[in-house]
Structures are given as C-alpha cells and as structure tokens.
Amino acid sequence: MGPVRHSTKAKKPSVRRGVASLLRLTTLSDVAQHAEVSLATASRALNPDSDHSVNAGTRARVLAAATRLSYRPNPMARALRTRRVPTIAIVVHDVSDPYFAEIVRGATSAASAKGFLTVVCSSDRDPATELRYVEMLCLSRVSGVIFAGGGLEEANYRSAMRGHARNIAHYGGAVVALAPRAEQWPAELPDNRSGARSVTEHLLSLGHTAIAMISGPTTLRTSRERELGYSDAMKVARAKPHIIAGDLTRAGGAVAMARLLAGDRPPTAVFVASDAMALGALAELHRQGISVPGDVSVAGFDDIPGLEFIHPNLTTVRVPMAELGAAGVTRLLSELEGQRQITRVHLHPVELVVRESTGPPSRATK
C-alpha cells in the first residue's frame, strides 16, 4: 500500500467563502434574517421617518441585530430614492483662513457621523467663482450646501444664487447659511452684533475713547453686523466712531493699521473685525516699535486656534466655530427630513475673552 496522501482541495472553497464573508458588507437582508423579520419590517424599524408602526419588541430585536452585525445604511441606495447624492458641500470664502478651517472641521465630523461625504469650495470672496461652484454642485445633485461665508452684496450674484437655490430645493436638496445673507435661508449664525458691542464696551471700560475699528469688506453683511455692534457701544459712550475697511487677511490688517497710525490723531485702541486682520495689525505695530497694550490696545474677533502662541496674547471674541459647523449640518439634515424649525435664524452666543493685548491708555495719550 502506498503512502496515504491528505488532499487539501476540499478546504479551498471554505477558505474562499470565509474571505468573501469578511469582505462583504452587511446588508439589510442580513439584519432581517438575523432578527427573523421580513425585509420590509427591518427597513421600517431602522427608518425613524417611516410612517408604518413597528411593534416595540420587534424594533428592539431589529436594532440589536443591526448592532451585532455592524450594519450601516447604504447612502447611495438612499440617493437613488431621493434623487440626490449623499454629499454636503461647504462653501467658504477663504479655505486658508483658520476661521473657515474650524467651521469645516466641525461640519465634516458631524456629516461623517451621519454617513455623508463633505466637499469644500473656496470662492476667495469672488461672486462669479461662488456662483460657478454652486451651479456645479446643483448639477451634481448634492444633498445640501452650507454657506460658511456671508452673502456678497452684488445684484446679479443675488439673483443667480436664488435661482440655484430653487433648483437645489426642486430635486430635494437643502441650503443652510452660517453667516448673514440677504436670502431667507435657514441659518445658524454667531451673534456678531452683540460680540462687537461687548468688545468695544471692554475697551471703553479701560478708559479708551479714541477707539477705531478695522472692519471687513463693505460687500459683506458680516462686516455690517460687527460695525453696528461697535457703533452701538460708541454711541452710548458718546465717543466718535472711526471705521476703515480691511480685506480680512493679515496683510490687509497691517495695511489698515498703518493707515490709522498715519492719521492726524492715532487711536489708543483698535477693534479689528477678525483675528486674521488683528494679527497683521499687531505685526505692523511691532514693526513701528509701538507697544501693545502700552501704547495701543488691540482686540480681535473669532478666537481662531493658535492665538496662545502670539505675543501679546490677543483679546478677542470667541465664536464657537466648530460647533457652528456641526449645527449647520444638523440643521441641513433636519431640512432634508422635512423637520423645519419655527425660527429661521438661530443665533449662537459669543464670548469676550480678555487677554494681554488690551489695557488702560497710557498717560501720554490721555
């Protein structure tokens, strides 16, 4: 008798089946089979928007099966039913600005948790660029568009944007704003006016009266809101307001500060409408050998990451940027599900953060 040979051919199919089972995603059919219910019942139990009632015990059994099998709904299948793809677009004015980067971080995290992909479009505050982006997003049938930047005050832009928004709504998408705009969209906004008023009142309480403001572009509604808060506080104090426009960049902040210092009566304190510009303003003061806050106090707005590494540490108004981005996603998903809130605009509170860059005016400037 020859040697006994043990064949391994019979084992290969089972190995292949094992690998296949590891690679195959869990389907709704798997959940239904595991919970011993029909496919329709499993679908209804896992769909919070379903109009069909499901027995509480059955629902619990289906949910338990879905958890054990690590089941995740297929967003593309939902896209086929709703005529939109599971993508949320976030339109920002400047992707390099830490303010927008933080908003995108919060929105991306919230969208991912709900099974949505996010794409970011940076318009550089150019109306034509922003309109091209939104047109492409509309043609791509994204689930929604979140506008992180304020509306641009340009007539043709506003008319075209309203048309794109109508098209998005027509196929079942939604639009949400995170900054003030002329369009009457659902909005999650920081309380810009209150924040600007509080930081100006802080400078007034230190004894400053010659307080200037470096605002943002005049075409942005956000600039106008922060200017109003500054003007409110200056009016109550019977102090003369002095507002000049910047471009919301560090370079723009430096240029604006140089203009203020070259004036007939340089201010003893400056409120800057964004931290990015405030950093440029601080750099210009340092370049000219002017002490902060000894000679000039400086305050910003936003509380962007990294200010703890700037000397002196910047007094500013804290905007909950990441939370604002997440709130925008939550609001957009509610709109997609037909759960509209009673209040169109939800204001998010901001907070004055006093640090080293503000202090009383020096004796020489009083």
C-alpha positions as CSV (number, residue, x, y, z in Angstrom):
1,M,0.0,0.0,0.0
2,G,1.4,3.4,-0.9
3,P,1.6,6.3,1.4
4,V,-1.7,8.0,2.4
5,R,-1.9,11.5,0.9
6,H,-4.1,14.1,2.5
7,S,-5.7,16.3,-0.1
8,T,-6.3,20.0,0.6
9,K,-8.5,20.6,-2.3
10,A,-11.7,20.3,-0.3
11,K,-10.6,23.1,2.1
12,K,-10.2,25.8,-0.5
13,P,-13.8,26.5,-1.1
14,S,-14.4,27.1,2.6
15,V,-11.4,29.4,2.8
16,R,-12.7,31.4,-0.1
17,R,-16.1,31.6,1.5
18,G,-14.5,32.8,4.7
19,V,-12.6,35.6,2.9
20,A,-15.7,36.6,1.0
21,S,-17.7,36.9,4.1
22,L,-15.1,39.2,5.6
23,L,-15.1,41.4,2.5
24,R,-18.9,41.5,2.0
25,L,-20.7,44.4,3.7
26,T,-23.7,43.5,6.0
27,T,-26.9,44.2,4.2
28,L,-30.4,44.9,5.3
29,S,-31.3,41.4,4.3
30,D,-28.7,40.0,6.8
31,V,-30.3,42.1,9.6
32,A,-33.8,40.9,8.7
33,Q,-32.7,37.3,8.6
34,H,-30.8,37.6,11.9
35,A,-33.8,39.3,13.6
36,E,-36.2,36.8,12.0
37,V,-38.4,39.5,10.4
38,S,-39.3,40.4,6.8
39,L,-37.1,42.8,4.8
40,A,-39.9,45.4,4.9
41,T,-40.2,45.2,8.7
42,A,-36.4,45.6,9.1
43,S,-36.4,48.6,6.9
44,R,-39.3,50.3,8.8
45,A,-37.7,49.5,12.2
46,L,-34.4,51.2,11.2
47,N,-36.0,54.2,9.5
48,P,-37.1,56.8,12.0
49,D,-39.1,58.6,9.3
50,S,-41.2,55.6,8.4
51,D,-45.0,56.1,8.6
52,H,-45.5,52.4,9.3
53,S,-45.7,51.5,13.0
54,V,-43.5,48.7,14.3
55,N,-44.0,46.8,17.5
56,A,-41.6,48.0,20.2
57,G,-40.3,44.4,20.8
58,T,-39.7,43.8,17.1
59,R,-38.0,47.2,16.7
60,A,-35.7,46.4,19.6
61,R,-34.8,43.0,18.1
62,V,-34.0,44.6,14.7
63,L,-31.9,47.3,16.3
64,A,-30.0,44.7,18.3
65,A,-29.4,42.6,15.2
66,A,-28.1,45.7,13.3
67,T,-25.7,46.5,16.2
68,R,-24.4,42.9,16.4
69,L,-23.8,42.8,12.6
70,S,-22.3,46.4,12.5
71,Y,-24.9,47.3,9.8
72,R,-24.7,50.7,8.2
73,P,-27.3,52.0,5.8
74,N,-26.2,52.4,2.2
75,P,-26.2,56.1,1.5
76,M,-26.0,55.6,-2.3
77,A,-29.2,53.5,-2.2
78,R,-30.9,56.3,-0.4
79,A,-29.6,58.7,-3.1
80,L,-31.3,56.7,-5.8
81,R,-34.6,57.0,-3.9
82,T,-34.3,60.7,-3.2
83,R,-32.6,61.8,-6.4
84,R,-29.6,63.3,-4.6
85,V,-26.2,62.1,-3.6
86,P,-25.0,61.8,0.0
87,T,-22.7,64.7,-0.2
88,I,-22.8,68.0,1.6
89,A,-20.9,71.0,0.1
90,I,-19.4,73.7,2.4
91,V,-18.8,77.0,0.6
92,V,-16.1,79.2,2.3
93,H,-14.6,82.5,1.4
94,D,-11.0,81.5,2.1
95,V,-10.0,78.0,2.9
96,S,-6.7,79.2,4.3
97,D,-8.5,81.3,7.0
98,P,-8.4,79.4,10.3
99,Y,-12.0,80.7,11.0
100,F,-13.3,78.7,8.0
101,A,-11.0,75.8,8.6
102,E,-12.6,75.3,12.1
103,I,-16.1,75.5,10.7
104,V,-15.2,72.9,8.1
105,R,-13.7,70.7,10.8
106,G,-16.9,70.7,12.8
107,A,-19.1,70.3,9.8
108,T,-17.1,67.4,8.4
109,S,-17.1,65.5,11.6
110,A,-20.9,65.9,12.0
111,A,-21.6,64.9,8.4
112,S,-19.3,61.9,8.5
113,A,-21.2,60.6,11.6
114,K,-24.4,60.6,9.5
115,G,-22.9,58.9,6.5
116,F,-22.3,62.0,4.3
117,L,-19.3,63.0,2.4
118,T,-18.2,66.6,2.5
119,V,-16.6,68.7,-0.2
120,V,-15.2,72.2,0.4
121,C,-15.4,75.0,-2.2
122,S,-13.3,78.2,-1.6
123,S,-14.5,81.2,-3.5
124,D,-11.9,83.9,-2.5
125,R,-14.9,86.2,-2.0
126,D,-15.5,86.4,-5.7
127,P,-19.2,86.3,-6.7
128,A,-18.6,84.7,-10.1
129,T,-16.5,81.9,-8.6
130,E,-19.0,81.2,-5.9
131,L,-21.8,81.1,-8.5
132,R,-19.9,78.6,-10.7
133,Y,-19.3,76.4,-7.7
134,V,-23.0,76.3,-6.7
135,E,-24.0,75.7,-10.3
136,M,-21.7,72.6,-10.5
137,L,-23.0,71.4,-7.1
138,C,-26.5,71.7,-8.2
139,L,-25.8,69.7,-11.4
140,S,-24.1,67.1,-9.2
141,R,-27.3,66.9,-7.0
142,V,-25.5,67.2,-3.7
143,S,-27.8,66.7,-0.7
144,G,-27.1,70.2,0.5
145,V,-25.0,73.3,0.5
146,I,-23.8,75.1,3.6
147,F,-22.6,78.7,3.1
148,A,-20.0,79.4,5.8
149,G,-19.3,82.9,4.5
150,G,-21.6,85.9,4.4
151,G,-23.6,87.0,1.4
152,L,-21.9,89.1,-1.2
153,E,-23.8,92.4,-1.9
154,E,-24.0,92.3,-5.7
155,A,-27.3,92.4,-7.6
156,N,-26.5,89.8,-10.3
157,Y,-25.0,87.5,-7.8
158,R,-28.1,87.5,-5.6
159,S,-30.4,86.9,-8.5
160,A,-28.4,84.0,-9.8
161,M,-28.0,82.5,-6.4
162,R,-31.7,82.5,-5.7
163,G,-32.2,80.5,-9.0
164,H,-29.6,77.9,-8.0
165,A,-31.1,77.6,-4.5
166,R,-34.5,76.9,-6.1
167,N,-33.0,74.2,-8.3
168,I,-31.4,72.5,-5.3
169,A,-34.8,72.6,-3.5
170,H,-36.5,71.2,-6.6
171,Y,-34.6,67.9,-6.6
172,G,-34.9,67.6,-2.8
173,G,-31.7,69.2,-1.5
174,A,-31.4,71.9,1.1
175,V,-29.4,75.1,1.7
176,V,-28.2,76.5,5.1
177,A,-26.3,79.7,6.0
178,L,-23.7,80.1,8.7
179,A,-23.3,83.8,8.1
180,P,-25.7,86.7,7.5
181,R,-27.2,86.8,4.0
182,A,-30.0,88.5,2.1
183,E,-31.5,85.2,1.2
184,Q,-34.1,83.9,3.6
185,W,-32.5,80.5,4.1
186,P,-32.4,78.6,7.4
187,A,-29.4,80.0,9.3
188,E,-27.1,79.2,12.2
189,L,-25.3,82.4,13.0
190,P,-22.9,83.8,15.5
191,D,-24.2,86.8,17.4
192,N,-21.9,89.3,15.6
193,R,-23.5,92.5,16.7
194,S,-23.5,91.5,20.4
195,G,-19.9,90.4,20.3
196,A,-18.7,93.6,18.6
197,R,-20.6,95.6,21.2
198,S,-19.1,93.7,24.1
199,V,-15.5,94.0,23.0
200,T,-16.0,97.8,22.3
201,E,-17.5,98.2,25.8
202,H,-14.5,96.4,27.2
203,L,-12.1,98.9,25.6
204,L,-14.3,101.8,26.8
205,S,-14.3,100.4,30.3
206,L,-10.5,100.5,30.3
207,G,-10.7,104.3,29.7
208,H,-10.2,104.5,25.9
209,T,-12.3,106.9,23.9
210,A,-10.3,107.2,20.7
211,I,-11.3,103.7,19.6
212,A,-11.0,102.8,15.9
213,M,-12.4,99.8,14.1
214,I,-10.8,97.9,11.2
215,S,-13.8,96.3,9.6
216,G,-14.1,93.7,6.8
217,P,-15.1,94.3,3.1
218,T,-18.1,96.6,2.7
219,T,-19.7,94.0,0.4
220,L,-20.1,91.5,3.3
221,R,-23.1,91.5,5.6
222,T,-21.0,90.1,8.4
223,S,-18.9,93.3,8.3
224,R,-22.0,95.4,8.6
225,E,-23.3,93.5,11.7
226,R,-20.0,93.9,13.5
227,E,-19.8,97.6,12.6
228,L,-23.3,98.0,14.1
229,G,-22.2,96.5,17.4
230,Y,-19.2,98.7,17.6
231,S,-21.3,101.8,16.7
232,D,-23.9,100.9,19.4
233,A,-21.3,100.9,22.1
234,M,-19.6,104.1,20.9
235,K,-22.9,105.9,20.6
236,V,-23.9,105.1,24.2
237,A,-20.5,106.3,25.4
238,R,-20.8,109.5,23.2
239,A,-17.5,108.6,21.6
240,K,-16.8,109.4,18.0
241,P,-16.6,106.2,15.8
242,H,-13.8,105.7,13.2
243,I,-14.2,102.8,10.8
244,I,-11.9,101.8,8.0
245,A,-12.3,98.7,5.8
246,G,-9.8,95.8,5.5
247,D,-9.9,92.7,3.5
248,L,-9.9,90.1,6.3
249,T,-6.3,89.0,5.7
250,R,-3.2,89.5,7.8
251,A,-1.7,91.7,5.1
252,G,-4.9,93.8,5.0
253,G,-4.8,94.2,8.7
254,A,-1.3,95.5,8.6
255,V,-2.1,98.0,5.8
256,A,-5.2,99.2,7.7
257,M,-3.3,99.7,10.9
258,A,-0.6,101.7,9.1
259,R,-3.3,104.0,7.8
260,L,-4.7,104.5,11.3
261,L,-1.2,105.3,12.7
262,A,-0.6,107.8,9.9
263,G,-3.7,109.8,10.7
264,D,-3.9,113.1,12.5
265,R,-5.0,111.5,15.8
266,P,-3.9,107.9,16.0
267,P,-6.3,105.8,18.2
268,T,-5.3,104.4,21.6
269,A,-7.3,101.3,21.0
270,V,-8.3,99.3,17.9
271,F,-11.1,96.8,17.5
272,V,-10.3,94.5,14.5
273,A,-13.2,92.6,12.9
274,S,-11.3,89.4,12.5
275,D,-8.4,87.7,14.3
276,A,-6.6,87.3,11.0
277,M,-6.5,91.0,10.4
278,A,-5.7,91.6,14.1
279,L,-2.5,89.5,13.7
280,G,-1.5,91.7,10.8
281,A,-2.3,94.8,12.9
282,L,-0.1,93.5,15.7
283,A,2.8,92.9,13.3
284,E,2.6,96.5,11.9
285,L,2.6,97.9,15.5
286,H,5.6,95.8,16.3
287,R,7.3,96.9,13.1
288,Q,6.8,100.6,14.0
289,G,8.1,100.0,17.6
290,I,4.7,100.7,19.2
291,S,4.0,98.8,22.4
292,V,0.8,96.7,22.8
293,P,-1.0,97.3,25.0
294,G,1.2,100.1,26.5
295,D,0.7,102.5,23.6
296,V,-2.2,100.9,21.7
297,S,-4.7,98.2,22.8
298,V,-5.8,95.7,20.1
299,A,-8.8,93.3,20.2
300,G,-9.9,90.9,17.5
301,F,-13.0,88.7,16.7
302,D,-13.3,84.9,16.3
303,D,-10.7,83.3,18.7
304,I,-9.0,81.3,16.0
305,P,-6.7,78.4,17.0
306,G,-3.1,79.3,17.8
307,L,-3.6,82.7,19.5
308,E,-1.9,81.3,22.6
309,F,1.4,81.3,20.7
310,I,1.1,85.1,19.8
311,H,2.7,87.7,22.0
312,P,0.9,89.5,23.4
313,N,-2.0,87.1,23.7
314,L,-4.9,88.6,21.8
315,T,-8.1,89.8,23.5
316,T,-10.9,88.7,21.2
317,V,-14.5,87.5,20.9
318,R,-14.8,83.7,20.9
319,V,-17.1,82.3,18.1
320,P,-17.9,78.6,18.6
321,M,-16.7,77.8,15.0
322,A,-16.6,74.0,15.1
323,E,-19.9,73.9,16.9
324,L,-21.3,76.3,14.3
325,G,-20.2,74.0,11.5
326,A,-21.8,71.0,13.3
327,A,-25.0,72.9,13.9
328,G,-25.2,73.7,10.2
329,V,-25.0,70.1,9.3
330,T,-27.7,69.2,11.9
331,R,-29.9,72.0,10.5
332,L,-29.4,70.9,6.9
333,L,-30.3,67.2,7.7
334,S,-33.4,68.4,9.5
335,E,-34.4,70.3,6.4
336,L,-33.8,67.2,4.3
337,E,-36.1,65.3,6.6
338,G,-38.8,67.9,6.4
339,Q,-38.4,68.9,10.1
340,R,-38.3,72.7,9.7
341,Q,-37.7,74.8,12.8
342,I,-40.1,77.6,13.7
343,T,-37.3,80.1,14.0
344,R,-35.5,80.6,10.7
345,V,-32.4,82.2,12.3
346,H,-30.8,80.6,15.3
347,L,-28.2,82.9,17.0
348,H,-25.2,81.3,18.7
349,P,-23.8,83.2,21.7
350,V,-20.3,84.5,21.5
351,E,-18.0,85.3,24.4
352,L,-15.5,88.1,25.2
353,V,-12.1,86.6,26.0
354,V,-9.8,89.2,27.7
355,R,-6.1,88.6,27.3
356,E,-2.8,90.6,27.3
357,S,-3.4,92.8,24.2
358,T,-5.7,95.3,25.9
359,G,-5.1,97.6,28.8
360,P,-5.7,101.2,30.0
361,P,-4.4,104.0,27.8
362,S,-1.0,105.3,28.7
363,R,-0.7,108.7,30.5
364,A,0.9,110.2,27.4
365,T,-2.2,109.5,25.3
366,K,-4.9,110.6,27.8
